[in-house]
């Protein structure tokens, strides 16, 4: 799970064995803790099941309403509108392409190391180039 803070150009991530509602709620609580409670934050999400399930299970929606958080969803088939997507491209490019990790733990460690490196090298020309290229990709319209 990951979050991208546009105001600070920082990437935050938690590597979990499962990505269910409970883990998602734990992660958004962490994201909320990064900002003062008086500051309203918006969390932009794609249409992944644990994100969209607020009508079935109101834990995330109730928590957001009580914690000055706005939940915003990208339209279906348009997750590329979410500004975190180019960050995932950079993650794949720098940390995962061409690798064959013997375990999930080692892969998670590689992801965590990339996030640390990325947040300390936000102006790295190669990183900026990969992110810029990924941001410019035009997506086909889906009817």
N, C-alpha and C positions, 0 to 999 in steps of 0.2 A: 504494500500500500504506500502511496506517495502523495505528497502535497507540494505545490510550488507557490511560494510567497512572491507575488509580483512586486511588492513594495521593497523587498530586500534582495531579490534575485537569489533566493536560497531554496534548495530542494531538501525536503524532509521525507524520510522513508522508514517503514517498519517491515521487516521480512517476517512473514507469518506462514505457518504450515497450512492454515485455512483462511479464506477470505469470506467469512460469514458476517451476519449483522453484528454479533457481539464483538468480534475483532474490529470491525469497521467503527463501531461506536467508541471503542477504546482509542482508536487512532484519531477520530475527530475530536475527542476530549483532549488528546495531546496537542493537536493543532490549535484548539481554542486556548490552551494554556500558554501559548507563545505570544499572546496579545492581551492587553488589559481588558477586563470584562466590560469596561465602558466603551470600548471600540467595537463597533459592529463589524463582523467579518462575513464574507460570502464564501461558501464552499461550492465550487463548480464541479459537477459530477457527470460522468457518462451514465449510460442506462444499464449498468451492471446490476444484477439481481439484488444484492444487499443494499444498493443505493436506492433502487426504485421501490423497495418493499415498505415504504413508510405508511401506506394505506393498510397493509396487512398487519404489520407490527409497528406500532407507533413510537417505539423507544427512541429512535433517531430523531424523528420529527418533534416529539415532545421535548427531548433534550435541546434541540436547536432553538425552539421557541423560548425555552427557559434560560438560554445562555447567550442571547444576542447574536445568533447565527442565522444567516439566510442560506437556505439550500437552493441551489440553482442547477437545473439539469440541462445538458446539451440536448438538442433534438435527436430523435432516433436516427441512426445512420450518419451522425454528424459529430462523433466524438473528436474528430480532428479540429473542431472549433475550440476545444479545451486547450488552454495555453500550456498545459503540462505535457501534451503529446510530443512536441519537439524535444523535450527533456528526456523522454523515454527513448527517442531515437539516439540521442547522445549516449545514454546509458548502454544501449545495445552496441553502438559503435565502439566505445572506449572499453567496455568491461565484459561484454558477452560474446561478440562475434568471434568465431574461430576458436572458441573454448569448448572443453568437454570436462566439466567438473565432475569428480567422482562422487560427490554427495551434494545434497541440497544445502547443507551447512557451509560447504566451501563456496558454493555459488552465492549464498546469502552474504558471506563475508566479502566476496568480490563486489557485490552491489553496495554494501555499506562503505567499503573503501572508496568506491567511485564517488558516492555522495559526499564523503568528506573531502576528497580531492576537488570535486566540482565546486563545492561551496568556498574553497580557498583559492580557486583559480577561475573565477567567473569571467575574467577578461582574457583568458587564454585564447589566442587567435584561432587555433584549430577547433576548440570547443564552440566558439562563437560561430564559426563557419558551418559546422554540422547543425547547430540549432537554427541558424538563419536558413540554411538549405531546407531543413525539415519544415520550417514555418511557411515556406513559399510553395510547397507542394499543393497543386490544385486537385481537388477531389471532384470526381464525376457526380452529377446530380442523380439521385436515386428516386425514381418515380414511386 
